[in-house]
């Protein structure tokens, strides 16, 4: 069973099929005891893959797999691979995804559920970087005076990736993840695979379909990246999505002035948010408090079911900050995410995110970033929007990708599904719409929702019903776009 790849122009070498002994592998599965998958049904194994598919007989890496066999073998359709999170993988938990699917869906009746830790993550051959410390305390609204220091920190982060990444780093990419998927298919003896991908997994599924369309059966892409955006554009779109969600919340809260005391109309509500931010910044340790506040506004702005909490929180923080009660403000904001503290240089961490996001080019001119940071600092501070505009390791990339990124196209495989919430804060809704059109897939749009990773992981039973029907029976929705409601807004009367 072959495992050939699409040939593209490459500045280094043309990828080749894996060596025959790799294709002849047969995983040695070991039963793993799991409370989530009783009865000894969860199995783990490893296989080898080429480090560089342009050198099929060269160095090799290890890929960690999991399997849960179909419980109704007479109805078995084949294998279903899945991946969520990223870019690259979900913090090394890809091998655990089949257990989540087995618990939340009926897919395990007719599919062997296959999980894998993508190269560089989890129990597969690990890609590391030095955890270089940040010299600038994170500020959701940083002054111009720290822009150069932020760029310096990213340059040092890239140097730490260079020192620790070795020869693996240039070969941790979406195209090689797709080749690894096809190697898994081949060594499992399957002619085709079914794929479910969330977030970064949508890019991987679309790239796999472009490269290996004749080997792709059914496919579901949930919370989709935009097929035409590079990684910088994907990052920047997150800031825009957060601002759109906050504006939607402000319109809702502005229709309920008696409930939240934030004023009448969206503009008045945003004005109240900005006054709260300014009051927090004026307190001792106020920059950290304001940064936590901006993070929380972005997070709750996406979550329609908690919009009332955000409204009350803004009012309570305004009162606490106005009275100089730093302790109360800190209590109200406790547990919110802030920029991770720096650790001593040389400490190791997984660095797949940095590698994968270097597969597309980043501008080298600092002024391009400075202009974006000023814009997002003023217009999109919520949800840490400025972080999406500042320099990244790709700005200072220390390697040339061995091949260009894939131009996603449909190559004749069966139509599938794209699931997209219209307020997804991490993968902008425009990406799902364009991906569905590009691939000829049906779009399930979750309306009035800031959900991310919806099918099976988000608790939306209507979405689950549509996707399960397609994956189990092959039945697609009749229309090109199907609307499914998200979580209900709080029952707070207007006025």
ABEGO torsion letter per residue (X at the ends): XBBBBBBBBBAABBBBBBBAAAAABBBBBBBBBBAABBGGABBBBBBBBBABAABAABBBBBBBBBBBBBABAAABAEBBBBBBEOBGEBGGAAAAAAAAAAAABAAAAABBBBBBBBBGBEABBBBBBBBBBBABBBBABBBAAAAAAAAAAAAAAAAAAAAAAEAAAAABBAAAAAAAAAAAAAAAGBABBBBBBBEAAAAAAAAAAAAAAAABBBBBBBGBBBAABBAAAAAAAAAAAAAAAAAAAAAAAAABAAAAGAEBEAAAAAAAAAAAAAAAAABBGAAAAAAAAAAAAAAAAABAAAAAAAAAAAAAAAAAAAAGBAAAAAAAABGBBBBBBBBBBGBBBBAAAAAAAAABBBBABAAAAAAAAAAAAAABABGGAAAAABBBAAAABABBBABBBBBBBBAGBBBBBBBBBAABAABBAAAAAAAAAAAGBBBBBBBGBABBGABGAAGBAAAAAAAAAAAAAGBBBABABBBBBBBBBBBBBBX
